[in-house]
Amino acid sequence: MNGIRAFGATPSDVALDPFDEGTSNYSKAKDNSPIAHLQHRIDRGEVKLRHDDQFGYLLSLLEELGVSTHSQLLVYSKTSLQRERITPKTPRALYFNDEVYLGFIPGAPFIEVSGMDPKLGGVFYSIDQGKTGRPRFVRTDQCLECHTSTKTLGVSGPLVRSFVTDADGVVDMASGISLVNHRTPLSERWGGWYVTGTHGAQTHRGNLSGREAFARHEKEPNYLGNQMDLKRFFDVSRYPAAASDIVALMTLEHQAHMQNFLTRLNQDSTAALRQFGHLNHMKSEIEGFLKYLLFTEEAPLSAPIQGSAAFVRQFEALGFKDTKGRSLRQFDLERRLFKYPCSYLIYSDAFDALPEQLKETLYRRLWDILTSRDTGPAFAGIPSETKQAIREILTETKKDIRSYWKQKD
Ligand code: HEC
């Protein structure tokens, strides 16, 4: 990610077989996530985490890992290893940036953490909330029971779901979407999540728990939609921030699937190159990846989305800007999520760590698509001025962009 590049993996760091050959390699592989990096800094005495009575190590961790409290999301469906503590009155708070996720429940014994390794995908840890001189992240492969499944494309990584819950947050397994991403219609999203921000007449399942609430929502759509404030639901003073921001949620949903896709692609292409020496069998996976990267099947917005200005500001500020001031992190929020719909994770260590031969193919295909040499139906819906803008931004800001991108056509 931006700013933490020095920490990128070198090819010899992890020699790993594809994940579905068993988890043992994953467990043994040393990870190169920002969490491992922070642990080294703690061990060397360069960082001392601060503990406070209300939040334990949370605020200090967020600060050291460069995660903003404006990214806070609140989820009350009972999932995670600490499920018995999660209810609509005590939701779990999640915080994230491009490569780290944290889960905090007031009063819970540990904070759940995951960090992205450019090749392994998500690496999962817990950190004890009790005050100690030497806080330690403990790698917990038990987390993979849920965090590695078909819903994460078979790799270890983040999960986003949307389920109807009862009044206590217990999930109705018959009711949900277990892989939410930017393609999921808004009307199906956010079951089990609090949502702050406005979205016009578009409906969603957020802020609802219990049969009565869902029944009333049927008759009176959005009666708990367009909420600016969550005080009516629970005691927000137990959390570092008051919001569960709609724009942050939509960002997370794009990002989580993108990251799993990158991990999957890395593992499949590494295996294909080892076995066959070429990527010919991966055509449809590569095209699928490009479609997701370029948001071709994104659920359209029928009304503007407005969330916290603070989240937007801090997220956009991290963008690599071209000479016209444009970046892939700029939001649109009128018709779609981003103004220039090409994932900002193209700048991630995970993208950079893809095998060279695969990157060669991806850049070539992207060039064809963004110059409209590609005339197939999959990318025909992207307006040509949008393609041009994305191409110009990438040409100026993506560090390993190929030289043919720079030629004038
Ligand atoms: C019982 C299934 C389950 C287990 C076990 C589990 N998680 Fe999760 N976790 C989830 C689900 C589902 C989500 C998505 C948010 C939600 O619906 O609660 C999630 C979300 C998260 C997130 C936020 C980023 C994301 O993936 O959306 C973190 C961080 C996280 N979990 C860490 C952990 C850690 C660390 C462990 C092990 C100590 C763990 N989880 C064990 C189900 C689980």
Boltz pocket constraint, residues with backbone or C-beta under 6 A from the ligand:
constraints:
  - pocket:
      binder: B
      contacts: [[A, 75], [A, 77], [A, 78], [A, 79], [A, 80], [A, 81], [A, 94], [A, 101], [A, 102], [A, 103], [A, 111], [A, 112], [A, 113], [A, 114], [A, 124], [A, 125], [A, 126], [A, 140], [A, 142], [A, 143], [A, 144], [A, 145], [A, 146], [A, 147], [A, 157], [A, 158], [A, 159], [A, 160], [A, 161], [A, 192], [A, 256]]
      max_distance: 6.0
